[in-house]
Amino acid sequence: MVFIIIACEKENRFQLAEQEVTYSKDTILFTREIEGTLFIQVNVGSLLFNVDAVPSWLKISQFQGNINITGTTLQFAVDQQSLPQTTKVADINIQTSLGTKKITVIYLFDQNGIPDVTKEITIKNALVSETITIVNNLNRTISWSAPTVGQVLSISKSAGTLKVGESVSVIVTVNRSLINSSGLYESNIILNIDGKSYNTIVFIENFEKPFVLDRDVADVAYDKENGYIYFISTSPKALNRYHLANGNMFSMNLNFVPESLSLRQDNKKAIIGHNYNISEIDLVNMTLTNTYPTDVKVLDVQLSQNDIAYIFSEQINWGNLRWINLNSGKSYINTQKELTSGMVGQLHPNQKWLYSARKIGTDGSLEKFVIDGDQTTYSHDYRSNNFEFAILESVWFTESGDKMLSGNQLLVCDEDPKKDMTIAGKFPFPKDFTWDIKALSAAHSEKDHKFYISLYTNWPIEQYNSTLYVFDSQTLQLVKSTEIIDFIHNGEQHTPELRYIFQNDNKIILIMKSHEKDVWAINQLNK
């Protein structure tokens, strides 16, 4: 039987970061029917690896190679000419320049007439231990021991005997400090009962406890440089700043109900869109600088580095792009292109292009405007370069700005109108809903070559899930999916909807809304 070890490069941010190799499991089990897998990740650059101490009953396709971002696959097979007739256990060594990792490989031989043994347990996020049980339902006394225990686990008892009908409970305790990744971790305990082996899979929830907010969230922005999450709330009417590292939150009251929020690229200034005006905020001192009236109800705002505030209006049918120069106070309107209702904007990282897409749940295409000082000129739309029609929503750029995600498509960003918004590929989103699956939020890491994405559908009804999907931004293939566990607030359990996603060097930041109530929380996952 063949099982696979996949080595792929772990997400990183800085080439000068200290190299680290992580392993998803410390024990691999397989039978004739079920294969085993191990995922290896390196956070910076690449490493040479070498596998040794491989027993004779295993066949391996490659003993050495390179761990890099494209991934390395090692194939192992049991020697079919001399299949082991008993359970086999071996320790193989994976060597890199950072050291040697011992991986326990176990071939479980098929057996009948087994005692009653707990097959799997889950140690919940709020707990450090769970219990497994061995019941002697045979007609004789049995002896048991636990020769193999996962490296992050400890057990309250390691051996004993059971008379007919007796049982024993063994407490399994996890040391989470030995786990350096967030999500669901898997380990194993192998029990030996009268010379036969039985496997108990131990799933370990390893999520940080989310920070539950005492107010709603209307819009969110992320200051990666200083580690702040900014969000606006309607009850109370406030701009709120949450520090991801120390958990401190500061709020400043607003005079009007906020609708939308945008930070300047240097994170020193922000604008907030209200019903018929815009607030200018000094983020260094968290003070109101100025208020500008508008002739339209503001749906969305975007603030450029040269202090141009772009306004997308909440019109019944059609509306025009407006902008205000915050330095001169002059207002402008683009009459070249009428935008459909519900359109919002996203400034390109180069600050020269402004894209507008429909807000979630509304109809519209994707439009591009070109910025030159105080002048903003309409250029073209998505349908100019694509024969197929697509209803696109919101925009998330790659960090380099060469591409953008909208709907389920990856589109080219280019100065040439004939190349811009051409389709670079489509993400194979899982069929978690019956129809029209799209990105709800996304964040891109250039160094990791990853897109972190949440999904939703609004047809025939709005549906969300609690899964974080990780896609390779080069191959567009799904790399990993993590189910985010429910969070508890005031004694009630809440199912998270992943409304906003951000990322930094080491973490993925999730702004989550409860599916059951208007309760919001901020969660951080280690990459």
CORGIHU-V64895 format. One record per pair of residues at least 4 apart in sequence whose C-alpha atoms are under 7 Angstrom apart, sorted by the first residue. I is the first residue (numbers start at 1). J is the second residue. If there is no record, write none. Layout:
i=I j=J
i=I j=J
This chain:
i=1 j=32
i=1 j=35
i=1 j=77
i=1 j=78
i=2 j=35
i=2 j=75
i=2 j=76
i=2 j=77
i=3 j=35
i=3 j=36
i=3 j=37
i=3 j=75
i=3 j=76
i=3 j=77
i=4 j=36
i=4 j=37
i=4 j=38
i=4 j=73
i=4 j=74
i=4 j=75
i=4 j=76
i=5 j=37
i=5 j=38
i=5 j=39
i=5 j=73
i=5 j=74
i=5 j=75
i=6 j=38
i=6 j=39
i=6 j=40
i=6 j=71
i=6 j=72
i=6 j=73
i=6 j=74
i=7 j=39
i=7 j=40
i=7 j=41
i=7 j=67
i=7 j=71
i=7 j=72
i=7 j=73
i=8 j=40
i=8 j=41
i=8 j=42
i=8 j=67
i=8 j=68
i=8 j=69
i=8 j=70
i=8 j=71
i=8 j=72
i=9 j=41
i=9 j=42
i=9 j=43
i=9 j=67
i=9 j=68
i=9 j=69
i=9 j=71
i=10 j=41
i=10 j=42
i=10 j=43
i=10 j=448
i=11 j=43
i=11 j=447
i=11 j=448
i=11 j=527
i=12 j=43
i=12 j=44
i=12 j=447
i=12 j=448
i=12 j=505
i=13 j=447
i=13 j=448
i=13 j=505
i=15 j=44
i=17 j=44
i=19 j=42
i=19 j=43
i=19 j=44
i=20 j=42
i=20 j=43
i=21 j=40
i=21 j=41
i=21 j=42
i=21 j=43
i=22 j=40
i=22 j=41
i=22 j=42
i=23 j=39
i=23 j=40
i=23 j=41
i=24 j=38
i=24 j=39
i=24 j=40
i=25 j=38
i=25 j=186
i=25 j=187
i=26 j=103
i=26 j=104
i=26 j=150
i=26 j=151
i=26 j=187
i=27 j=103
i=27 j=104
i=27 j=105
i=27 j=150
i=27 j=187
i=27 j=188
i=28 j=36
i=28 j=37
i=28 j=104
i=28 j=105
i=28 j=106
i=29 j=36
i=29 j=105
i=29 j=106
i=29 j=107
i=30 j=34
i=30 j=35
i=30 j=36
i=30 j=106
i=30 j=107
i=30 j=108
i=31 j=35
i=31 j=107
i=31 j=108
i=31 j=109
i=42 j=46
i=45 j=68
i=46 j=66
i=46 j=67
i=46 j=68
i=47 j=66
i=47 j=67
i=47 j=68
i=47 j=96
i=48 j=65
i=48 j=66
i=48 j=67
i=48 j=96
i=49 j=64
i=49 j=65
i=49 j=66
i=49 j=67
i=49 j=94
i=49 j=95
i=49 j=96
i=50 j=63
i=50 j=64
i=50 j=65
i=50 j=94
i=50 j=95
i=50 j=96
i=51 j=63
i=51 j=64
i=51 j=92
i=51 j=93
i=51 j=94
i=51 j=95
i=52 j=92
i=52 j=93
i=52 j=94
i=53 j=92
i=53 j=93
i=54 j=58
i=54 j=92
i=55 j=90
i=57 j=78
i=57 j=79
i=58 j=76
i=58 j=77
i=58 j=78
i=58 j=79
i=59 j=76
i=59 j=77
i=59 j=78
i=59 j=79
i=60 j=75
i=60 j=76
i=60 j=77
i=61 j=74
i=61 j=75
i=61 j=76
i=62 j=74
i=66 j=72
i=67 j=71
i=67 j=72
i=78 j=83
i=79 j=83
i=85 j=109
i=86 j=109
i=87 j=107
i=87 j=108
i=87 j=109
i=87 j=197
i=88 j=106
i=88 j=107
i=88 j=108
i=89 j=105
i=89 j=106
i=89 j=107
i=90 j=104
i=90 j=105
i=90 j=106
i=91 j=102
i=91 j=103
i=91 j=104
i=91 j=105
i=92 j=102
i=92 j=103
i=92 j=104
i=93 j=100
i=93 j=101
i=93 j=102
i=93 j=103
i=94 j=100
i=94 j=101
i=94 j=102
i=95 j=99
i=95 j=100
i=95 j=101
i=96 j=100
i=115 j=135
i=115 j=136
i=115 j=137
i=115 j=138
i=116 j=134
i=116 j=135
i=116 j=136
i=116 j=137
i=117 j=133
i=117 j=134
i=117 j=135
i=118 j=132
i=118 j=133
i=118 j=134
i=118 j=200
i=119 j=199
i=119 j=200
i=119 j=201
i=120 j=200
i=120 j=201
i=120 j=202
i=121 j=201
i=121 j=202
i=121 j=203
i=122 j=202
i=122 j=203
i=122 j=204
i=123 j=127
i=123 j=128
i=123 j=129
i=123 j=130
i=123 j=203
i=123 j=204
i=123 j=205
i=124 j=204
i=124 j=205
i=125 j=205
i=125 j=206
i=125 j=207
i=128 j=173
i=128 j=174
i=129 j=171
i=129 j=172
i=129 j=173
i=129 j=174
i=130 j=171
i=130 j=172
i=130 j=173
i=131 j=169
i=131 j=170
i=131 j=171
i=131 j=172
i=132 j=169
i=132 j=170
i=132 j=171
i=133 j=167
i=133 j=168
i=133 j=169
i=133 j=170
i=134 j=167
i=134 j=168
i=134 j=169
i=135 j=165
i=135 j=166
i=135 j=167
i=135 j=168
i=136 j=162
i=136 j=163
i=136 j=164
i=136 j=165
i=136 j=166
i=136 j=167
i=137 j=164
i=137 j=165
i=138 j=164
i=139 j=164
i=140 j=163
i=140 j=164
i=141 j=162
i=141 j=163
i=141 j=164
i=142 j=161
i=142 j=162
i=142 j=163
i=142 j=193
i=142 j=194
i=143 j=160
i=143 j=161
i=143 j=162
i=143 j=193
i=143 j=194
i=144 j=159
i=144 j=160
i=144 j=161
i=144 j=191
i=144 j=192
i=144 j=193
i=144 j=194
i=145 j=158
i=145 j=159
i=145 j=160
i=145 j=191
i=145 j=192
i=145 j=193
i=146 j=158
i=146 j=159
i=146 j=190
i=146 j=191
i=146 j=192
i=147 j=190
i=147 j=191
i=147 j=192
i=148 j=189
i=148 j=190
i=149 j=153
i=149 j=188
i=149 j=189
i=149 j=190
i=150 j=187
i=150 j=188
i=150 j=189
i=152 j=174
i=152 j=175
i=152 j=178
i=153 j=172
i=153 j=173
i=153 j=174
i=153 j=175
i=154 j=172
i=154 j=173
i=154 j=174
i=155 j=170
i=155 j=171
i=155 j=172
i=155 j=173
i=156 j=170
i=156 j=171
i=156 j=172
i=157 j=170
i=162 j=166
i=162 j=167
i=181 j=526
i=181 j=527
i=182 j=206
i=182 j=207
i=182 j=525
i=182 j=526
i=182 j=527
i=183 j=205
i=183 j=206
i=183 j=207
i=183 j=482
i=184 j=203
i=184 j=204
i=184 j=205
i=184 j=206
i=185 j=203
i=185 j=204
i=185 j=205
i=185 j=206
i=186 j=202
i=186 j=203
i=186 j=204
i=187 j=201
i=187 j=202
i=187 j=203
i=188 j=199
i=188 j=200
i=188 j=201
i=188 j=202
i=189 j=199
i=189 j=200
i=189 j=201
i=190 j=197
i=190 j=198
i=190 j=199
i=190 j=200
i=191 j=197
i=191 j=198
i=191 j=199
i=192 j=196
i=192 j=197
i=192 j=198
i=193 j=197
i=207 j=525
i=208 j=524
i=208 j=525
i=209 j=523
i=210 j=521
i=210 j=522
i=210 j=523
i=211 j=521
i=211 j=522
i=211 j=523
i=212 j=520
i=212 j=521
i=212 j=522
i=213 j=520
i=213 j=521
i=215 j=233
i=215 j=235
i=216 j=233
i=216 j=234
i=216 j=235
i=216 j=518
i=216 j=519
i=216 j=520
i=217 j=231
i=217 j=232
i=217 j=233
i=218 j=232
i=218 j=233
i=218 j=234
i=218 j=259
i=218 j=260
i=219 j=231
i=219 j=232
i=219 j=260
i=219 j=261
i=220 j=230
i=220 j=231
i=220 j=232
i=220 j=261
i=221 j=229
i=221 j=230
i=221 j=231
i=221 j=261
i=221 j=262
i=221 j=263
i=222 j=228
i=222 j=229
i=222 j=230
i=223 j=227
i=223 j=228
i=223 j=229
i=223 j=267
i=224 j=228
i=224 j=504
i=227 j=243
i=227 j=244
i=228 j=241
i=228 j=242
i=228 j=243
i=228 j=244
i=229 j=241
i=229 j=242
i=229 j=243
i=230 j=240
i=230 j=241
i=230 j=242
i=231 j=239
i=231 j=240
i=231 j=241
i=232 j=238
i=232 j=239
i=232 j=240
i=232 j=258
i=233 j=237
i=233 j=238
i=233 j=239
i=233 j=258
i=234 j=238
i=234 j=257
i=234 j=258
i=237 j=253
i=237 j=254
i=237 j=256
i=237 j=257
i=237 j=258
i=238 j=251
i=238 j=252
i=238 j=253
i=238 j=254
i=239 j=251
i=239 j=252
i=239 j=253
i=239 j=254
i=240 j=249
i=240 j=250
i=240 j=251
i=240 j=252
i=241 j=249
i=241 j=250
i=241 j=251
i=242 j=247
i=242 j=248
i=242 j=249
i=242 j=250
i=243 j=247
i=243 j=248
i=243 j=249
i=252 j=286
i=256 j=274
i=257 j=274
i=258 j=272
i=258 j=273
i=258 j=274
i=259 j=273
i=259 j=274
i=259 j=299
i=260 j=272
i=260 j=273
i=260 j=299
i=260 j=300
i=260 j=301
i=261 j=271
i=261 j=272
i=261 j=273
i=261 j=301
i=262 j=270
i=262 j=271
i=262 j=272
i=262 j=301
i=262 j=302
i=262 j=303
i=263 j=267
i=263 j=269
i=263 j=270
i=263 j=271
i=263 j=303
i=264 j=268
i=264 j=269
i=264 j=270
i=264 j=303
i=264 j=304
i=264 j=305
i=265 j=304
i=265 j=305
i=268 j=282
i=268 j=283
i=268 j=284
i=269 j=281
i=269 j=282
i=269 j=283
i=270 j=280
i=270 j=281
i=270 j=282
i=270 j=283
i=271 j=278
i=271 j=279
i=271 j=280
i=271 j=281
i=271 j=303
i=272 j=278
i=272 j=279
i=272 j=280
i=273 j=277
i=273 j=278
i=273 j=279
i=273 j=298
i=273 j=300
i=273 j=301
i=274 j=278
i=274 j=298
i=275 j=297
i=275 j=298
i=276 j=293
i=276 j=294
i=276 j=295
i=276 j=296
i=276 j=297
i=276 j=298
i=277 j=291
i=277 j=292
i=277 j=293
i=277 j=294
i=278 j=291
i=278 j=292
i=278 j=293
i=279 j=290
i=279 j=291
i=279 j=292
i=280 j=288
i=280 j=289
i=280 j=290
i=280 j=291
i=281 j=286
i=281 j=287
i=281 j=288
i=281 j=289
i=282 j=286
i=282 j=287
i=282 j=288
i=282 j=289
i=283 j=287
i=296 j=313
i=297 j=313
i=297 j=314
i=298 j=311
i=298 j=312
i=298 j=313
i=298 j=314
i=299 j=312
i=299 j=313
i=299 j=314
i=300 j=311
i=300 j=312
i=300 j=313
i=300 j=344
i=300 j=345
i=301 j=309
i=301 j=310
i=301 j=311
i=301 j=312
i=302 j=309
i=302 j=310
i=302 j=311
i=302 j=345
i=302 j=346
i=302 j=347
i=303 j=307
i=303 j=308
i=303 j=309
i=303 j=310
i=304 j=308
i=304 j=309
i=304 j=351
i=307 j=325
i=307 j=326
i=307 j=327
i=308 j=323
i=308 j=324
i=308 j=325
i=308 j=326
i=309 j=323
i=309 j=324
i=309 j=325
i=309 j=326
i=310 j=322
i=310 j=323
i=310 j=324
i=311 j=321
i=311 j=322
i=311 j=323
i=312 j=321
i=312 j=322
i=312 j=343
i=312 j=344
i=313 j=319
i=314 j=341
i=314 j=342
i=315 j=319
i=315 j=341
i=316 j=341
i=317 j=340
i=317 j=341
i=318 j=338
i=318 j=339
i=318 j=340
i=318 j=341
i=319 j=338
i=319 j=339
i=319 j=340
i=319 j=341
i=320 j=333
i=320 j=334
i=320 j=335
i=320 j=337
i=320 j=338
i=320 j=339
i=321 j=333
i=321 j=334
i=322 j=332
i=322 j=333
i=322 j=334
i=323 j=331
i=323 j=332
i=323 j=333
i=324 j=329
i=324 j=330
i=324 j=331
i=324 j=332
i=325 j=329
i=325 j=330
i=325 j=331
i=336 j=378
i=337 j=378
i=339 j=343
i=340 j=364
i=342 j=358
i=342 j=359
i=342 j=362
i=343 j=356
i=343 j=357
i=343 j=358
i=343 j=359
i=344 j=356
i=344 j=357
i=344 j=358
i=344 j=359
i=345 j=354
i=345 j=355
i=345 j=356
i=345 j=357
i=346 j=354
i=346 j=355
i=346 j=356
i=346 j=395
i=347 j=351
i=347 j=353
i=347 j=354
i=347 j=355
i=348 j=352
i=348 j=353
i=348 j=354
i=348 j=401
i=349 j=401
i=352 j=370
i=352 j=371
i=353 j=368
i=353 j=369
i=353 j=370
i=353 j=371
i=354 j=368
i=354 j=369
i=354 j=370
i=355 j=366
i=355 j=367
i=355 j=368
i=355 j=369
i=356 j=366
i=356 j=367
i=356 j=368
i=357 j=364
i=357 j=365
i=357 j=366
i=357 j=367
i=357 j=392
i=357 j=393
i=357 j=394
i=357 j=395
i=358 j=362
i=358 j=363
i=358 j=364
i=358 j=365
i=358 j=392
i=358 j=393
i=358 j=394
i=359 j=393
i=359 j=394
i=360 j=393
i=361 j=458
i=363 j=391
i=364 j=391
i=365 j=382
i=365 j=391
i=365 j=392
i=366 j=381
i=366 j=382
i=366 j=392
i=367 j=380
i=367 j=381
i=367 j=382
i=368 j=378
i=368 j=379
i=368 j=380
i=368 j=381
i=369 j=376
i=369 j=377
i=369 j=378
i=369 j=379
i=370 j=376
i=370 j=377
i=370 j=378
i=370 j=379
i=371 j=375
i=371 j=376
i=371 j=377
i=372 j=376
i=380 j=384
i=380 j=417
i=382 j=386
i=382 j=421
i=383 j=387
i=383 j=389
i=385 j=418
i=385 j=421
i=385 j=422
i=386 j=422
i=392 j=406
i=392 j=407
i=393 j=406
i=393 j=407
i=394 j=406
i=395 j=404
i=395 j=405
i=395 j=406
i=396 j=404
i=396 j=405
i=396 j=406
i=396 j=442
i=396 j=443
i=397 j=401
i=397 j=403
i=397 j=404
i=397 j=405
i=398 j=402
i=398 j=403
i=398 j=404
i=398 j=444
i=398 j=446
i=399 j=444
i=399 j=445
i=399 j=446
i=400 j=446
i=401 j=413
i=402 j=412
i=402 j=413
i=403 j=410
i=403 j=411
i=403 j=412
i=403 j=413
i=404 j=410
i=404 j=411
i=404 j=412
i=404 j=413
i=405 j=409
i=405 j=410
i=405 j=411
i=406 j=410
i=407 j=438
i=407 j=439
i=408 j=426
i=408 j=427
i=408 j=438
i=408 j=439
i=409 j=423
i=409 j=425
i=409 j=426
i=409 j=427
i=410 j=423
i=410 j=424
i=410 j=425
i=410 j=426
i=411 j=421
i=411 j=422
i=411 j=423
i=411 j=424
i=412 j=420
i=412 j=421
i=412 j=422
i=412 j=423
i=412 j=424
i=413 j=420
i=413 j=421
i=414 j=419
i=414 j=420
i=415 j=420
i=416 j=420
i=427 j=476
i=428 j=477
i=433 j=437
i=433 j=457
i=435 j=457
i=435 j=459
i=436 j=457
i=436 j=459
i=437 j=455
i=437 j=456
i=437 j=457
i=438 j=455
i=438 j=456
i=438 j=457
i=439 j=453
i=439 j=454
i=439 j=455
i=439 j=456
i=440 j=454
i=440 j=455
i=440 j=456
i=440 j=499
i=441 j=453
i=441 j=454
i=441 j=499
i=441 j=500
i=441 j=501
i=442 j=451
i=442 j=452
i=442 j=453
i=442 j=454
i=442 j=501
i=443 j=451
i=443 j=452
i=443 j=453
i=443 j=501
i=443 j=502
i=443 j=503
i=444 j=450
i=444 j=451
i=444 j=452
i=445 j=449
i=445 j=450
i=445 j=451
i=449 j=472
i=449 j=473
i=449 j=474
i=450 j=470
i=450 j=471
i=450 j=472
i=450 j=473
i=451 j=470
i=451 j=471
i=451 j=472
i=451 j=473
i=452 j=468
i=452 j=469
i=452 j=470
i=452 j=471
i=453 j=468
i=453 j=469
i=453 j=470
i=454 j=467
i=454 j=468
i=454 j=469
i=454 j=498
i=455 j=464
i=456 j=463
i=456 j=464
i=456 j=465
i=457 j=462
i=457 j=463
i=457 j=464
i=458 j=462
i=458 j=463
i=464 j=497
i=465 j=497
i=466 j=483
i=466 j=484
i=466 j=496
i=466 j=497
i=466 j=498
i=467 j=481
i=467 j=482
i=467 j=483
i=467 j=484
i=468 j=481
i=468 j=482
i=468 j=483
i=469 j=480
i=469 j=481
i=469 j=482
i=470 j=478
i=470 j=479
i=470 j=480
i=470 j=481
i=471 j=476
i=471 j=477
i=471 j=478
i=471 j=479
i=472 j=476
i=472 j=477
i=472 j=478
i=472 j=479
i=486 j=493
i=486 j=494
i=486 j=495
i=486 j=496
i=487 j=493
i=487 j=494
i=487 j=495
i=488 j=492
i=488 j=493
i=488 j=494
i=489 j=493
i=494 j=514
i=494 j=515
i=494 j=516
i=495 j=514
i=495 j=515
i=495 j=516
i=496 j=512
i=496 j=513
i=496 j=514
i=496 j=515
i=497 j=512
i=497 j=513
i=497 j=514
i=497 j=515
i=498 j=510
i=498 j=511
i=498 j=512
i=498 j=513
i=499 j=511
i=499 j=512
i=499 j=513
i=500 j=510
i=500 j=511
i=500 j=512
i=501 j=509
i=501 j=510
i=501 j=511
i=502 j=508
i=502 j=509
i=502 j=510
i=503 j=507
i=503 j=508
i=503 j=509
i=504 j=508
i=506 j=526
i=506 j=527
i=507 j=524
i=507 j=525
i=507 j=526
i=507 j=527
i=508 j=524
i=508 j=525
i=508 j=526
i=508 j=527
i=509 j=523
i=509 j=524
i=509 j=525
i=510 j=522
i=510 j=523
i=510 j=524
i=511 j=521
i=511 j=522
i=511 j=523
i=512 j=520
i=512 j=521
i=512 j=522
i=513 j=518
i=513 j=519
i=513 j=520
i=513 j=521
i=514 j=518
i=514 j=519
i=514 j=520
